[in-house]
Amino acid sequence: IHIDYSSGPAEWDTGRRIWEARTMLDCRFLLLYSDNYVPVNIEKLLSVHSASLSAVTLLLQQKQNGNVRLDGDGGVEVYDSTRSTLGLNYVEIGYMIIERDRVLGAYGVSDVSFSRILEKLVKGEQVAGLVSGDSYHSISDLDRLKLTEQYLAVKRVLMIDRDGTINKRAPRGEYIGSWSDFHWDLQTVEAMRQLARKGFRFLVLSNQAGIARGMLKAKMVDEINARMISELRKQGIDVIDVYVCPHHWDEGCSCRKPNPGLF
């Protein structure tokens, strides 16, 4: 691996650093800040960028008192580094695709805050955004560094389905509506017990379309899951939590497996 560096004084803003490195940059490049970590689907970010014909496409997360407001089409209509404008419900997290020449064309002077460049491009309707559903972690201060260390630490956690895996599946068209309907798959429980002895913990992911269909009450599903966790813990099996998709399969939600929302 060959890495070229452009370095400068600590007081340089990102805008100055981009300017000083401009001859080393490709016409289209990926800018990544060094103090944030988030799983990024680069292909999806690039797809949004290409479709929007933007000079910059930002990776965003929902956040009250953020620095970005989106329009209805995924375009960035406000970027405010002071966070004083109303309706700033997103924050950009330092991952972005940039068209070099269009961005450099927004520079008036070389020593400039990159926030000023983004604000100028937004006013020209040249910035798009992709909202990430993954949480991000930062090392921008010692407290956040500690949380990021915990997040990145090696963990033995397995994600497992409930109905048809931990317990016997209900007959077709029916649902597990009470604890009396819940029958263990003993082979799975034994496997979980053996894995637990090796230090594994579990997250249960479960589609429960019966809630949307009116055939199950969410409270009953929660009670069954709580009882399941309790009974498994008696056998030394630690279930951290149960994540449930309550939506109908025709709703097009992001959380119904195999979609990635629960994961």
Stockholm file with secondary structure:
# STOCKHOLM 1.0

chainA/1-263         IHIDYSSGPAEWDTGRRIWEARTMLDCRFLLLYSDNYVPVNIEKLLSVHSASLSAVTLLLQQKQNGNVRLDGDGGVEVYDSTRSTLGLNYVEIGYMIIERDRVLGAYGVSDVSFSRILEKLVKGEQVAGLVSGDSYHSISDLDRLKLTEQYLAVKRVLMIDRDGTINKRAPRGEYIGSWSDFHWDLQTVEAMRQLARKGFRFLVLSNQAGIARGMLKAKMVDEINARMISELRKQGIDVIDVYVCPHHWDEGCSCRKPNPGLF
#=GR chainA/1-263 SS CCCCCCCCCTTCCHHHHHHHTGGGSCSEEEEECTTEECCCCHHHHHHHHHHHTCSEEEEEEECTTCSEEECTTSBEEEECTTCCSTTCCEEEEEEEEEEHHHHHTTCSSSSCCHHHHHHHHHHTTCEEEEECCSCCEECSSHHHHHHHHHHHSCCCEEEEESBTTTBCCCCTTCCCCSGGGCCBCHHHHHHHHHHHHTTCEEEEEEECHHHHTTSSCHHHHHHHHHHHHHHHHHTTCCEEEEEEECSCTTSCCSSSTTSSSCC
#=GC SS_cons         CCCCCCCCCTTCCHHHHHHHTGGGSCSEEEEECTTEECCCCHHHHHHHHHHHTCSEEEEEEECTTCSEEECTTSBEEEECTTCCSTTCCEEEEEEEEEEHHHHHTTCSSSSCCHHHHHHHHHHTTCEEEEECCSCCEECSSHHHHHHHHHHHSCCCEEEEESBTTTBCCCCTTCCCCSGGGCCBCHHHHHHHHHHHHTTCEEEEEEECHHHHTTSSCHHHHHHHHHHHHHHHHHTTCCEEEEEEECSCTTSCCSSSTTSSSCC
//
